[in-house]
Amino acid sequence: MSDRKLTFKEMCARFEVTPRTLRYYEYIELLRPEKDGRNRLYGPREIARMTLILRGRRFGFSLEGIRQWLEIYETRGTRPQLETWIEMADKQLVELTRQREELGMTIDDLRSLRDEARRLLAEDDTKD
């Protein structure tokens, strides 16, 4: 990974996030950029953390859960962080599977109601 540092604007563009999102991630201490006067600079550590944050969000993890998980690396190292990741992933897989099943039932119900409405319209057309 390059040691080149990104500016605030470059960080937003690279990760396709709004300035508000990036400032919020800093506010809740997910990111800690270097400060050079009013400028913020994001080095390899912050770029890697941002990648992990966005991946975690995509998987449905809370920002607080992600923050705590990232903190494990800082305080206890890689192995405890990976062990925690496995636990988090297992729990999230159960939840996502439940949501997928629920979504499947919702789709089936909506399809059934739509088909019933079509049937009623077709019956009404034959009466005319």
Kinemage of the C-alpha trace (Angstrom):
@kinemage 1
@onewidth
@group {chain A} dominant
@subgroup {mainchain}
@vectorlist {calphas} color= white
{ca met a 1} P 0.000 0.000 0.000
{ca ser a 2} L 1.251 3.469 -0.841
{ca asp a 3} L 2.235 5.879 1.897
{ca arg a 4} L 0.584 8.701 -0.049
{ca lys a 5} L -1.957 10.577 2.006
{ca leu a 6} L -5.367 11.583 0.726
{ca thr a 7} L -7.031 14.906 1.332
{ca phe a 8} L -10.568 15.143 2.673
{ca lys a 9} L -11.938 15.676 -0.846
{ca glu a 10} L -9.904 12.788 -2.275
{ca met a 11} L -11.101 10.497 0.513
{ca cys a 12} L -14.742 11.349 -0.244
{ca ala a 13} L -14.214 10.730 -3.952
{ca arg a 14} L -12.279 7.493 -3.512
{ca phe a 15} L -14.920 5.928 -1.266
{ca glu a 16} L -17.938 7.655 -2.820
{ca val a 17} L -19.134 9.098 0.490
{ca thr a 18} L -20.447 12.527 1.290
{ca pro a 19} L -18.407 15.023 3.287
{ca arg a 20} L -21.042 14.745 5.994
{ca thr a 21} L -20.495 10.960 6.223
{ca leu a 22} L -16.731 11.324 6.431
{ca arg a 23} L -17.000 14.016 9.124
{ca tyr a 24} L -19.427 11.801 11.068
{ca tyr a 25} L -17.052 8.833 10.929
{ca glu a 26} L -14.396 11.097 12.388
{ca tyr a 27} L -16.773 12.439 15.037
{ca ile a 28} L -17.583 8.927 16.301
{ca glu a 29} L -13.866 8.084 16.156
{ca leu a 30} L -13.964 5.477 13.430
{ca leu a 31} L -11.340 7.540 11.619
{ca arg a 32} L -8.569 9.698 13.032
{ca pro a 33} L -6.919 11.619 10.202
{ca glu a 34} L -3.791 13.651 10.660
{ca lys a 35} L -4.459 17.363 10.989
{ca asp a 36} L -2.335 19.942 9.220
{ca gly a 37} L -3.902 23.209 10.217
{ca arg a 38} L -7.436 23.025 8.854
{ca asn a 39} L -6.558 20.218 6.444
{ca arg a 40} L -7.135 16.550 7.163
{ca leu a 41} L -4.832 13.924 5.716
{ca tyr a 42} L -5.721 10.247 5.488
{ca gly a 43} L -2.847 7.788 5.408
{ca pro a 44} L -2.786 4.041 4.728
{ca arg a 45} L -4.239 3.208 8.173
{ca glu a 46} L -7.280 5.420 7.673
{ca ile a 47} L -7.772 4.204 4.106
{ca ala a 48} L -7.724 0.584 5.310
{ca arg a 49} L -10.137 1.421 8.142
{ca met a 50} L -12.506 3.148 5.716
{ca thr a 51} L -12.485 0.055 3.500
{ca leu a 52} L -13.394 -2.094 6.505
{ca ile a 53} L -16.063 0.352 7.681
{ca leu a 54} L -17.828 0.374 4.325
{ca arg a 55} L -17.568 -3.394 4.005
{ca gly a 56} L -19.035 -3.779 7.496
{ca arg a 57} L -21.910 -1.423 6.638
{ca arg a 58} L -22.596 -3.427 3.479
{ca phe a 59} L -22.898 -6.556 5.614
{ca gly a 60} L -25.349 -4.772 7.913
{ca phe a 61} L -23.166 -4.169 10.951
{ca ser a 62} L -23.831 -1.126 13.118
{ca leu a 63} L -21.284 1.656 13.193
{ca glu a 64} L -20.839 1.090 16.923
{ca gly a 65} L -20.185 -2.613 16.321
{ca ile a 66} L -17.632 -1.742 13.653
{ca arg a 67} L -15.985 0.810 15.958
{ca gln a 68} L -15.682 -1.740 18.755
{ca trp a 69} L -14.312 -4.357 16.358
{ca leu a 70} L -11.689 -1.953 15.003
{ca glu a 71} L -10.731 -1.032 18.567
{ca ile a 72} L -9.949 -4.687 19.343
{ca tyr a 73} L -7.066 -4.551 16.871
{ca glu a 74} L -5.733 -1.393 18.523
{ca thr a 75} L -5.899 -2.798 22.057
{ca arg a 76} L -5.495 -6.568 21.715
{ca gly a 77} L -4.124 -7.342 18.248
{ca thr a 78} L -5.020 -9.369 15.182
{ca arg a 79} L -5.992 -12.755 16.626
{ca pro a 80} L -8.661 -11.452 19.050
{ca gln a 81} L -9.966 -9.210 16.284
{ca leu a 82} L -10.310 -12.163 13.897
{ca glu a 83} L -11.983 -14.294 16.571
{ca thr a 84} L -14.460 -11.490 17.219
{ca trp a 85} L -15.018 -11.107 13.476
{ca ile a 86} L -16.021 -14.771 13.202
{ca glu a 87} L -18.530 -14.365 16.041
{ca met a 88} L -19.956 -11.198 14.492
{ca ala a 89} L -20.169 -12.816 11.058
{ca asp a 90} L -21.948 -15.898 12.419
{ca lys a 91} L -24.580 -13.745 14.154
{ca gln a 92} L -25.057 -11.556 11.096
{ca leu a 93} L -25.409 -14.567 8.799
{ca val a 94} L -28.254 -15.844 10.978
{ca glu a 95} L -29.953 -12.435 10.852
{ca leu a 96} L -29.490 -11.990 7.101
{ca thr a 97} L -30.854 -15.484 6.464
{ca arg a 98} L -33.913 -14.654 8.574
{ca gln a 99} L -34.410 -11.411 6.661
{ca arg a 100} L -34.076 -13.214 3.319
{ca glu a 101} L -36.748 -15.745 4.339
{ca glu a 102} L -39.034 -12.939 5.502
{ca leu a 103} L -38.471 -11.044 2.254
{ca gly a 104} L -39.296 -14.202 0.280
{ca met a 105} L -42.609 -14.541 2.119
{ca thr a 106} L -43.394 -10.863 1.536
{ca ile a 107} L -42.689 -11.223 -2.180
{ca asp a 108} L -44.889 -14.317 -2.369
{ca asp a 109} L -47.741 -12.489 -0.553
{ca leu a 110} L -47.477 -9.449 -2.822
{ca arg a 111} L -47.394 -11.618 -5.937
{ca ser a 112} L -50.454 -13.532 -4.728
{ca leu a 113} L -52.430 -10.340 -4.054
{ca arg a 114} L -51.434 -8.904 -7.439
{ca asp a 115} L -52.527 -12.105 -9.180
{ca glu a 116} L -55.843 -12.049 -7.310
{ca ala a 117} L -56.422 -8.438 -8.417
{ca arg a 118} L -55.705 -9.444 -12.031
{ca arg a 119} L -58.134 -12.342 -11.719
{ca leu a 120} L -60.861 -10.042 -10.374
{ca leu a 121} L -60.299 -7.597 -13.227
{ca ala a 122} L -60.434 -10.419 -15.788
{ca glu a 123} L -63.736 -11.670 -14.300
{ca asp a 124} L -65.132 -8.144 -14.406
{ca asp a 125} L -64.127 -7.814 -18.093
{ca thr a 126} L -65.995 -11.009 -19.017
{ca lys a 127} L -69.211 -9.658 -17.408
{ca asp a 128} L -69.304 -6.641 -19.742
